[in-house]
Amino acid sequence: MSTTAPVLDKHIERVIVDQHQIADRVKAMAAEITANHPNHDEPLVTLCVLNGSVVFLADLIRHLPIRMLLGVIGASSYRGKSTESQGPSIWHRMHSPVDMKDQHVLIVDDILDSGNTLRLVRQTVEDQNPKSVATAVLLRKPDKAPPDVKAEYIGFDIEDAFVVGYGLDYAGEFRNLPHIAVLKPECYEHDGA
């Protein structure tokens, strides 16, 4: 467990990806993205899917030696005290510093499970006719991720469990854990989830 959040750690059943593994993989993903960006002097529009990918994005872009513009979009399939997808919705329209037409766009999201949120965000971006679109996700649940929703850059494949930490939450809490962890069932069972 972490030494930075002992109060939160008592709610954790188990850690599935520790903070050192995350740091190493995020750095490696940044190297992959950099190698695949056609021209490092051409701006990359990096679009953060709020709120879960903020921590991942902050660490990722520190390793990208590329000219960059940053935008955000608020989208979610999980609302309130839910551990089950409720279908995707965009709750904050895209704020991008540039028109995405003819731009290279990297969508950064926390997790690919049902694919519904990422499908909606990617379609929203593609409707603006960018030059290219790629997606980086920290986590993917391969048993749930549909084949029609692709992520070009994947941090970790994980089991089909409800996870928190490193930006991912349950009812707005646990985002500040430095690792990816599974909550103890009693943390959400009493909430009717």
DODOTI-89159 format. One record per atom (N, C-alpha, C): residue number from 0; x negated, y negated, z negated. Coordinates in steps of 0.05 Angstrom, whole numbers. Example, Ala and Ser with C-alpha at 12.3 -4.5 7.8 and 13.67 -1.06 7.14 Angstrom:
2
[0,[-264,114,-156]]
[0,[-246,90,-156]]
[0,[-264,66,-156]]
[1,[-257,45,-142]]
[1,[-273,21,-143]]
[1,[-258,-1,-157]]
END
This chain:
193
[0,[-17,24,0]]
[0,[0,0,0]]
[0,[-18,-25,0]]
[1,[-5,-48,2]]
[1,[-20,-73,3]]
[1,[-25,-84,-24]]
[2,[-46,-100,-26]]
[2,[-52,-114,-51]]
[2,[-39,-142,-51]]
[3,[-28,-150,-28]]
[3,[-16,-176,-26]]
[3,[14,-177,-32]]
[4,[27,-155,-33]]
[4,[56,-155,-38]]
[4,[65,-133,-56]]
[5,[53,-130,-80]]
[5,[61,-108,-97]]
[5,[91,-108,-105]]
[6,[103,-132,-108]]
[6,[131,-133,-114]]
[6,[148,-121,-92]]
[7,[140,-125,-67]]
[7,[154,-114,-45]]
[7,[148,-84,-41]]
[8,[123,-76,-47]]
[8,[115,-49,-42]]
[8,[132,-28,-58]]
[9,[143,-36,-80]]
[9,[159,-17,-95]]
[9,[184,-8,-80]]
[10,[191,-23,-59]]
[10,[215,-16,-42]]
[10,[207,2,-18]]
[11,[181,7,-15]]
[11,[171,21,8]]
[11,[170,52,3]]
[12,[181,67,21]]
[12,[179,96,19]]
[12,[152,105,28]]
[13,[143,94,52]]
[13,[117,101,62]]
[13,[108,82,83]]
[14,[82,78,86]]
[14,[70,62,106]]
[14,[65,79,130]]
[15,[73,70,154]]
[15,[67,87,178]]
[15,[45,75,196]]
[16,[41,49,194]]
[16,[18,36,208]]
[16,[6,16,188]]
[17,[-19,19,181]]
[17,[-30,1,161]]
[17,[-41,-24,175]]
[18,[-48,-44,158]]
[18,[-56,-70,169]]
[18,[-82,-69,185]]
[19,[-100,-50,179]]
[19,[-125,-48,194]]
[19,[-120,-36,222]]
[20,[-102,-16,223]]
[20,[-95,-5,249]]
[20,[-81,-26,266]]
[21,[-64,-42,254]]
[21,[-51,-64,269]]
[21,[-71,-83,280]]
[22,[-89,-93,263]]
[22,[-109,-112,272]]
[22,[-126,-102,296]]
[23,[-134,-76,294]]
[23,[-150,-65,315]]
[23,[-134,-62,341]]
[24,[-109,-54,339]]
[24,[-93,-50,363]]
[24,[-85,-76,376]]
[25,[-79,-96,360]]
[25,[-71,-122,371]]
[25,[-95,-134,387]]
[26,[-119,-131,376]]
[26,[-143,-141,390]]
[26,[-146,-125,417]]
[27,[-142,-99,416]]
[27,[-144,-83,441]]
[27,[-123,-90,461]]
[28,[-98,-96,452]]
[28,[-77,-104,470]]
[28,[-84,-130,483]]
[29,[-95,-149,468]]
[29,[-103,-175,479]]
[29,[-124,-171,501]]
[30,[-142,-152,497]]
[30,[-162,-146,517]]
[30,[-149,-135,543]]
[31,[-129,-118,540]]
[31,[-115,-107,563]]
[31,[-100,-129,578]]
[32,[-87,-147,563]]
[32,[-72,-169,576]]
[32,[-91,-187,591]]
[33,[-113,-194,578]]
[33,[-133,-211,590]]
[33,[-144,-199,616]]
[34,[-150,-173,615]]
[34,[-161,-159,639]]
[34,[-141,-159,662]]
[35,[-115,-159,656]]
[35,[-94,-157,677]]
[35,[-84,-184,686]]
[36,[-91,-205,672]]
[36,[-82,-232,681]]
[36,[-98,-240,705]]
[37,[-86,-246,727]]
[37,[-100,-250,752]]
[37,[-120,-273,753]]
[38,[-114,-294,738]]
[38,[-132,-318,739]]
[38,[-131,-331,711]]
[39,[-153,-329,696]]
[39,[-153,-339,669]]
[39,[-150,-369,667]]
[40,[-154,-383,690]]
[40,[-150,-412,690]]
[40,[-121,-419,697]]
[41,[-105,-399,705]]
[41,[-77,-404,711]]
[41,[-61,-399,686]]
[42,[-44,-417,678]]
[42,[-30,-414,652]]
[42,[-12,-389,651]]
[43,[-12,-377,628]]
[43,[6,-354,622]]
[43,[27,-365,604]]
[44,[52,-363,612]]
[44,[75,-371,595]]
[44,[80,-348,576]]
[45,[75,-352,550]]
[45,[79,-331,530]]
[45,[105,-337,516]]
[46,[124,-319,518]]
[46,[151,-323,507]]
[46,[155,-305,483]]
[47,[158,-317,460]]
[47,[162,-303,434]]
[47,[191,-298,429]]
[48,[198,-273,424]]
[48,[225,-266,417]]
[48,[227,-268,386]]
[49,[243,-288,378]]
[49,[246,-294,349]]
[49,[265,-274,336]]
[50,[262,-268,310]]
[50,[242,-278,292]]
[50,[221,-257,288]]
[51,[227,-232,295]]
[51,[210,-209,288]]
[51,[182,-209,300]]
[52,[178,-222,322]]
[52,[152,-220,335]]
[52,[133,-244,329]]
[53,[141,-262,311]]
[53,[125,-285,305]]
[53,[97,-278,294]]
[54,[96,-259,275]]
[54,[70,-251,263]]
[54,[53,-238,285]]
[55,[64,-220,300]]
[55,[50,-206,321]]
[55,[40,-226,342]]
[56,[57,-245,350]]
[56,[49,-265,370]]
[56,[25,-281,359]]
[57,[27,-290,334]]
[57,[6,-307,323]]
[57,[-21,-293,324]]
[58,[-22,-268,317]]
[58,[-47,-253,318]]
[58,[-56,-247,346]]
[59,[-37,-240,364]]
[59,[-43,-233,391]]
[59,[-56,-257,406]]
[60,[-44,-280,405]]
[60,[-53,-303,421]]
[60,[-81,-313,412]]
[61,[-88,-307,388]]
[61,[-115,-315,379]]
[61,[-137,-300,393]]
[62,[-130,-277,406]]
[62,[-149,-261,421]]
[62,[-147,-264,451]]
[63,[-130,-282,460]]
[63,[-126,-286,489]]
[63,[-141,-310,499]]
[64,[-163,-307,513]]
[64,[-179,-329,523]]
[64,[-168,-339,550]]
[65,[-143,-346,550]]
[65,[-128,-353,575]]
[65,[-114,-379,570]]
[66,[-112,-396,590]]
[66,[-95,-420,588]]
[66,[-67,-410,583]]
[67,[-53,-423,564]]
[67,[-28,-412,555]]
[67,[-8,-434,549]]
[68,[18,-429,555]]
[68,[40,-445,547]]
[68,[58,-427,530]]
[69,[70,-438,509]]
[69,[85,-421,491]]
[69,[114,-430,490]]
[70,[132,-410,493]]
[70,[161,-414,490]]
[70,[173,-394,471]]
[71,[197,-399,462]]
[71,[211,-381,444]]
[71,[239,-376,454]]
[72,[250,-353,446]]
[72,[278,-346,451]]
[72,[287,-330,427]]
[73,[310,-336,417]]
[73,[321,-322,394]]
[73,[341,-301,404]]
[74,[334,-275,399]]
[74,[351,-254,408]]
[74,[349,-231,388]]
[75,[371,-217,384]]
[75,[371,-195,365]]
[75,[393,-175,370]]
[76,[388,-150,362]]
[76,[409,-130,362]]
[76,[417,-122,334]]
[77,[401,-132,314]]
[77,[406,-125,286]]
[77,[413,-152,272]]
[78,[437,-153,259]]
[78,[444,-177,245]]
[78,[453,-170,217]]
[79,[446,-187,199]]
[79,[454,-183,171]]
[79,[442,-159,159]]
[80,[457,-145,142]]
[80,[447,-121,128]]
[80,[455,-97,144]]
[81,[441,-94,167]]
[81,[447,-72,185]]
[81,[421,-57,193]]
[82,[423,-31,193]]
[82,[400,-15,203]]
[82,[407,-2,230]]
[83,[431,-9,240]]
[83,[440,1,266]]
[83,[444,-22,285]]
[84,[436,-18,310]]
[84,[439,-38,330]]
[84,[468,-46,334]]
[85,[473,-72,335]]
[85,[500,-82,339]]
[85,[504,-94,367]]
[86,[485,-88,385]]
[86,[486,-98,412]]
[86,[471,-125,413]]
[87,[459,-130,435]]
[87,[441,-154,437]]
[87,[457,-180,440]]
[88,[446,-201,429]]
[88,[456,-227,435]]
[88,[433,-247,433]]
[89,[435,-268,449]]
[89,[416,-290,447]]
[89,[428,-311,430]]
[90,[415,-317,407]]
[90,[426,-337,389]]
[90,[411,-363,390]]
[91,[389,-364,404]]
[91,[374,-389,409]]
[91,[365,-389,438]]
[92,[376,-407,453]]
[92,[368,-407,481]]
[92,[339,-414,484]]
[93,[328,-405,505]]
[93,[300,-407,511]]
[93,[290,-436,510]]
[94,[269,-440,496]]
[94,[255,-466,496]]
[94,[227,-461,508]]
[95,[223,-469,532]]
[95,[197,-464,544]]
[95,[186,-491,553]]
[96,[160,-495,551]]
[96,[148,-520,558]]
[96,[147,-525,589]]
[97,[153,-504,604]]
[97,[153,-507,633]]
[97,[176,-491,645]]
[98,[182,-498,669]]
[98,[200,-482,685]]
[98,[186,-456,691]]
[99,[199,-434,688]]
[99,[185,-408,692]]
[99,[183,-400,722]]
[100,[196,-415,739]]
[100,[194,-408,768]]
[100,[165,-408,776]]
[101,[157,-387,789]]
[101,[130,-383,800]]
[101,[108,-383,778]]
[102,[115,-376,754]]
[102,[96,-374,732]]
[102,[92,-344,725]]
[103,[69,-339,713]]
[103,[64,-312,701]]
[103,[75,-314,672]]
[104,[92,-295,665]]
[104,[106,-295,639]]
[104,[100,-270,624]]
[105,[93,-273,599]]
[105,[89,-250,581]]
[105,[110,-253,558]]
[106,[128,-234,557]]
[106,[148,-232,535]]
[106,[135,-217,512]]
[107,[136,-228,488]]
[107,[125,-215,465]]
[107,[147,-208,446]]
[108,[151,-182,440]]
[108,[173,-174,422]]
[108,[162,-155,402]]
[109,[177,-151,380]]
[109,[167,-134,358]]
[109,[171,-105,363]]
[110,[194,-97,374]]
[110,[200,-68,375]]
[110,[218,-62,399]]
[111,[212,-40,412]]
[111,[229,-29,434]]
[111,[241,-4,424]]
[112,[267,-5,417]]
[112,[281,20,410]]
[112,[304,25,429]]
[113,[327,13,425]]
[113,[350,17,444]]
[113,[345,4,471]]
[114,[328,-17,471]]
[114,[321,-31,495]]
[114,[341,-53,502]]
[115,[363,-55,487]]
[115,[384,-75,494]]
[115,[374,-104,492]]
[116,[360,-111,471]]
[116,[350,-138,468]]
[116,[330,-145,490]]
[117,[311,-127,493]]
[117,[290,-132,513]]
[117,[301,-133,541]]
[118,[320,-117,547]]
[118,[333,-118,574]]
[118,[346,-145,578]]
[119,[360,-155,558]]
[119,[373,-181,561]]
[119,[353,-204,564]]
[120,[332,-204,548]]
[120,[312,-225,549]]
[120,[297,-224,576]]
[121,[290,-200,584]]
[121,[275,-198,610]]
[121,[293,-208,633]]
[122,[318,-201,633]]
[122,[336,-210,654]]
[122,[339,-241,654]]
[123,[340,-252,630]]
[123,[341,-281,627]]
[123,[317,-294,640]]
[124,[294,-282,635]]
[124,[269,-293,647]]
[124,[268,-288,677]]
[125,[275,-264,686]]
[125,[274,-258,715]]
[125,[294,-276,731]]
[126,[315,-284,718]]
[126,[334,-302,732]]
[126,[322,-329,739]]
[127,[299,-335,728]]
[127,[285,-360,734]]
[127,[264,-357,755]]
[128,[262,-334,767]]
[128,[244,-328,789]]
[128,[214,-334,783]]
[129,[204,-321,762]]
[129,[175,-324,756]]
[129,[159,-308,776]]
[130,[133,-314,777]]
[130,[114,-300,795]]
[130,[111,-271,785]]
[131,[109,-268,758]]
[131,[107,-241,747]]
[131,[118,-242,719]]
[132,[127,-218,710]]
[132,[137,-215,682]]
[132,[125,-190,671]]
[133,[114,-192,647]]
[133,[104,-168,633]]
[133,[114,-171,604]]
[134,[115,-148,591]]
[134,[124,-147,563]]
[134,[104,-134,545]]
[135,[99,-146,522]]
[135,[82,-134,502]]
[135,[99,-129,477]]
[136,[100,-104,468]]
[136,[115,-98,443]]
[136,[95,-85,423]]
[137,[99,-92,398]]
[137,[82,-80,377]]
[137,[89,-51,374]]
[138,[115,-45,373]]
[138,[124,-17,368]]
[138,[143,-8,389]]
[139,[142,18,394]]
[139,[162,31,412]]
[139,[171,57,399]]
[140,[197,62,400]]
[140,[207,88,392]]
[140,[213,104,417]]
[141,[194,121,425]]
[141,[196,134,451]]
[141,[221,152,454]]
[142,[231,162,431]]
[142,[255,179,432]]
[142,[280,163,438]]
[143,[280,137,434]]
[143,[303,120,438]]
[143,[300,101,462]]
[144,[276,93,468]]
[144,[272,73,489]]
[144,[281,83,516]]
[145,[299,69,529]]
[145,[310,78,555]]
[145,[289,75,577]]
[146,[289,92,597]]
[146,[269,91,618]]
[146,[270,66,635]]
[147,[293,53,636]]
[147,[296,29,653]]
[147,[285,4,640]]
[148,[278,5,614]]
[148,[267,-18,600]]
[148,[237,-12,595]]
[149,[220,-26,610]]
[149,[192,-20,607]]
[149,[177,-41,591]]
[150,[156,-33,578]]
[150,[137,-51,565]]
[150,[110,-44,576]]
[151,[97,-63,588]]
[151,[71,-58,600]]
[151,[49,-55,579]]
[152,[53,-67,555]]
[152,[34,-65,534]]
[152,[48,-56,508]]
[153,[39,-34,497]]
[153,[51,-22,473]]
[153,[30,-19,452]]
[154,[37,-28,428]]
[154,[19,-26,405]]
[154,[19,3,395]]
[155,[42,12,385]]
[155,[43,39,373]]
[155,[70,52,380]]
[156,[69,77,386]]
[156,[94,93,387]]
[156,[99,104,359]]
[157,[124,100,350]]
[157,[131,109,323]]
[157,[155,127,323]]
[158,[160,139,301]]
[158,[184,156,298]]
[158,[209,139,298]]
[159,[232,151,300]]
[159,[257,137,300]]
[159,[266,133,271]]
[160,[254,113,258]]
[160,[260,105,231]]
[160,[263,75,230]]
[161,[279,65,211]]
[161,[282,36,207]]
[161,[258,26,193]]
[162,[243,8,206]]
[162,[218,-2,195]]
[162,[219,-32,189]]
[163,[201,-40,170]]
[163,[199,-68,162]]
[163,[169,-74,160]]
[164,[164,-100,158]]
[164,[136,-109,154]]
[164,[124,-121,180]]
[165,[104,-137,176]]
[165,[89,-150,199]]
[165,[109,-164,217]]
[166,[129,-177,205]]
[166,[148,-193,220]]
[166,[176,-180,222]]
[167,[177,-153,220]]
[167,[203,-139,221]]
[167,[216,-140,194]]
[168,[243,-142,194]]
[168,[257,-147,169]]
[168,[280,-128,164]]
[169,[290,-129,140]]
[169,[317,-118,133]]
[169,[331,-141,119]]
[170,[353,-151,131]]
[170,[369,-173,120]]
[170,[352,-197,114]]
[171,[332,-202,131]]
[171,[315,-225,128]]
[171,[291,-222,109]]
[172,[289,-199,96]]
[172,[268,-195,77]]
[172,[247,-176,88]]
[173,[224,-175,75]]
[173,[202,-156,80]]
[173,[185,-163,105]]
[174,[190,-186,118]]
[174,[174,-194,141]]
[174,[145,-198,133]]
[175,[139,-206,109]]
[175,[112,-213,100]]
[175,[95,-190,92]]
[176,[105,-165,93]]
[176,[88,-142,88]]
[176,[66,-141,110]]
[177,[42,-135,103]]
[177,[20,-135,124]]
[177,[19,-109,140]]
[178,[37,-90,134]]
[178,[37,-64,147]]
[178,[65,-58,158]]
[179,[67,-36,173]]
[179,[93,-27,182]]
[179,[101,-4,164]]
[180,[125,-6,152]]
[180,[133,14,132]]
[180,[162,21,134]]
[181,[169,44,122]]
[181,[197,53,120]]
[181,[207,46,92]]
[182,[230,33,91]]
[182,[242,26,65]]
[182,[253,51,51]]
[183,[253,50,25]]
[183,[267,71,10]]
[183,[297,69,17]]
[184,[310,92,21]]
[184,[339,91,29]]
[184,[356,75,10]]
[185,[350,76,-16]]
[185,[367,61,-35]]
[185,[366,31,-31]]
[186,[347,21,-16]]
[186,[345,-8,-11]]
[186,[367,-17,8]]
[187,[377,0,25]]
[187,[398,-8,43]]
[187,[424,8,41]]
[188,[423,31,29]]
[188,[447,48,28]]
[188,[469,34,12]]
[189,[462,20,-10]]
[189,[483,6,-26]]
[189,[494,-18,-12]]
[190,[482,-27,10]]
[190,[492,-49,25]]
[190,[513,-41,46]]
[191,[519,-16,48]]
[191,[538,-6,67]]
[191,[527,-3,95]]
[192,[501,-3,97]]
[192,[488,0,124]]
[192,[490,28,133]]
END
